[in-house]
Amino acid sequence: MSAAIDTQDDFTVRPMRPDEVELAIHWAQREGWNPGLHDATCFQAADPDGFFIGTLRGEPVGSISAVRYGGHFGFIGLYIVRPEFRGKGFGYRIWQHAMTYLAGRNIGLDGVVEQQDNYRKSGFQLAHRNVRFQGIARPRRARMPSVAIKELRGLPFAQLMPYDLSHFPASRERFLANWIVQPDSIALAAMHDRDIRGYGVLRKCCNGHKIGPLFADDATTAQALLDALISHREGETFVLDVPEPNTEAIALAREYGMASVFETARMYTKAAPAIALAHVFGITTFELG
């Protein structure tokens, strides 16, 4: 039996159809990853060719995303094999397909800490940990006379791109164009005169809400944005994924009564990108970076 299911004729890795991205999101929810309600549409916009599914005799059994950003960066996520099909080598073959698709790039991922050794075998090295904080939205009514909080979708999109690029390893225009206007979300910018000093997005998830990204020039601006975002969902559960080296971000999460519930290992195949990590108070997603 095992010899039969390991043959190329029985197991195939191919690009996902749009509806199959939704399927992978459903699997992510079953794994307890709590994806956003509209993640499938936004994720696929980032790289429509970067989502793969493994099928056994035509039945979907595993998934992976391998999103290309620009000409030199890529990110792996949604790496899932259905529990009943694990331990048969299917996951590794899906993994190899994704790595081939991203060959030559600096590849990033957020993996469970326990799998670091396995990722190292594929050339990944630890950059830092990301810590998931969860809490109840209780605004502190922060006041920021030097910045104005504005709806991000009301600003010229071209104004956002340079700011995002200083906080993310590559341009992600197609992704952001969808991310900041998705349904059931709030996207805000902190403005000083005409300059963006920070921005954040809160989106509805299967359970509660997630904030990501949360980028800001300093902790005071980050707090003003966080306060404004959660004031729209007061009393509800929200999540913030914080890079551990940003100690001000860790302190901010704790100041809002949030508790650490999960962590990942951020790893890259090449040197960690030269981004302003001290200004990253919340990463965008564990799936797409």
Secondary structure by P-SEA (a helix, b strand, c coil): ccccccccccbbbbbbcaaaaaaaaaaaaaaccccccaaaaaaaaaccccbbbbbcccccccccccccccccbbbbccccccccccccaaaaaaaaaaaaaaccccccccccccaaaaaaaabbbbcbbbbbbbbccccccccccccccccccccccccaaaaaaaccccccaaaaaaaaacccbbbbbbbccccccccbbbbbcccbbbbcccccccaaaaaaaaaaaacccccbbbbbbbcccaaaaaaaaaaabbbbccccccccccccccccccccccccccccc
